[in-house]
Amino acid sequence: MSRVLQVIAFWAIFVLAAAAQELGPEDLVKKVTQEVLDAIKSDKQLAAGDKRRAIKLAEEKVLPHVDFEEATRLAVGRGWAQATPEQRKKLVTEFRNMLVRTYSNAITAYEGQTMKVMPVRMNPGDTDVTVHNQFIRPGGKPVLLDYSMRKTDSGWKIYDIVVEGVSLVLTYRSEFDAVVKQEGIDGLIKRLAQKNTPAAAGGSK
């Protein structure tokens, strides 16, 4: 690549990153969620439950906006302080893989739903907010879904999702805490890797 092309490529990435940072938490949630709903509506294979396409959609549209380190820290709880930098890196990787698997398994449940994002109340300088949403199902009661978000150097990031008052991240804390007490941090890493192995080796279903 020539020097000129390298400069152009650099600035293209910079501009895209800056544009993402300019989106507030409410607008970011609207954008990401609508893109996911549109993809499910337009992709028959995805709507039919194709696991590979679901993972691809998550990787492209959702995961860039998730703060996996903060989510992992909250899920691991007290054990996080015991972990070395290398162990923390492994924990984040495995927890990320588990959340991807969880999300991709549930993604087709959004088919036919519409989304209503409630106005976010925040003060200038706030760096941690909750975006309240309603997923409206045809003929069903709206599902309350909240995104816990914090502002990072690379824009607003989601670090937890609360469905009907139940935190996705914190539901793992008691389980992880018990494993750490019995088997240590390496034991938790091993357990997570074992759970993620079938997802990595499995097919599209």
N, C-alpha and C positions, 0 to 999 in steps of 0.2 A: 504494500500500500504506500502511495506517495505521501510526502509530508503534508501536501494540501488536503488530500483525502483524510488523513489522520486528524487534521485540525477540524475539518467539516464533521467527521464522525463524532469527535469529542464534543463539539458544540451542540450537535443534534441530541446527544445523550443528556447534556447539561440542560438544554431547553426542556426536554421531556421531563426530567427530574424536577425542574423548577415549576413546571405546570402542575405536576402532581402535588407538590408542596403547597401550592396556592389553594387547593381545594380544602375547604373546611371539613370538619368531621361529618356534618349532616350531608353535604353535597357528595362527599366521597362514598358514604354508605349508599346513597341513592344511585350513584353511578355504577358501583360495583354490583349491587344487587340487581339492578335493572339489566345489566349486561349478562348476568347469570340467567335470569328469567328469560331474556330474549334468546339466549343460546339454547336453552332447553326447549323453547317453543319452536325454534327453527331446525333443530337437529334431531331427526327421528331416531337415530341410533342412540343418542344421548338420552332421549326421553324413554327409550326402551330398556335402559339400564346398562348400556355399554360402559364397563368399569374403566377401561383405558381412556375413553373420551371424557369421562367424568373427572378423572385425575388430571388430564390435560387441561380441562377447563379450570379446575382449581388452581393448577400451577400458573396459568396465564392470567386469570382474572382476580383471584382471591388472595393467594399466598403472598404476592408482593406487598400487600397491605396489612400483613399480620406480623406482630412483634413476637416472634417465637421464643426469644430469650426471656422476655418478661412473663409470657405465658408459662414457660417451663419453670421459672423461678417460683411462681405462685403455686403451681401444681406440686412441685417437690417440697415446698415449705421449708421446714427447719433443716432438712438434709442438704439444701442448696449451699448453706454456709460451710458445710463439711467438705464439699466437693472441690477438687483441684480444678484449675482452668481447663485442663484436658478432659476431665470427667464432665465438667459443665458443657463443653462443646459436644461431647457424645450424647449427653442427656437431651440437649436441644435438638440434635439431629434425629434421635429416636422418637422424641415426643412430637416433633414436626411430622415425621412419617406416620405416626399413629393418628394424628389429627387429620392428615390428608386422607387416610383410609376411612376414618369416620365420616368426613365430609362427603367423600365420593360415594359412599354407601347410601347416604341420605339425600343426595342431590336431586334424584328424580321425584322426591316427595314434594318438591316445589312446583311441579308441573301443574298448570292451570290456576296457580295462585297469583294474586296481585299483592302489591306491597304499599304500605302507607308509612312514610317516615315522619315522625312527629318533630315539630320545631325544637331545636336544641337551645336550651337556656345556658349561656355561658358568658363570663365576664372577660374583658380584655386581659390577656396574660394567662388565662387558664391553660393548663397543660394536661389536664385529665378530665374527660367528660364521658357522659353516657348518652348514646343515641338510642332513643326509644322507637321501636317499629311495631307494626302490626302486619302479619301475613294473613290475608283474607282468603279463606278457602270457600269455594262454591258450596252453599248450603251448610256451612259449618261455622263454629265459633272462631273468631279471629285468634290467632296465636300471637301472644306477646313475646317479643324478642328484642333484647337489648344488647347493644355493642358497647363494651367498655373500651375506651380509646385513650391513647396518650400521644402527646406531641413529641416527636423525635427529630433528630437532625435531618432525617430524610422524609419528613412530613408526618401526618397523623397515621397511627398504626392501631390496629385492633389487637388487644391482648386477652380478651375474654368475651364469650358470648353467653348470655343468660336467657334461657328459654323458660317462660312461665315461672320465673323466680329461681330457677335452678342453674347454677354456674357450671358451664362445660368444663372449665379448668379446675375448679375447686372440687368437683366430684371425684377427681383422681387423688386428692391430697391424702385422705385417710389410707387409701390403698398403697400409695407410694411410701407413706410414712411407715407403714407396717413392714414393707419390704426392706426399707433402709435399716430399720431396727434389727431385723433378723439377718439380712444378707449384705448390708452395707451399700454404698453408692454403686460399686461395680455390680452388685447383685441386681439392683434396679435397672441399670443399663442393660444387663443380660436379659432380664425379663422383658423389657421393652423391645429389644432386638428380636427375641423369640416371637413376640406377638406380631411384629412387622414382617417377619420372613414370609409367611403365606401370602401376604399382599404383594410382596415383591415378586414372588414366583408364580402367582396365580395368573389366570387368563383374564379375559375381558368381562367375565360374568362374576 
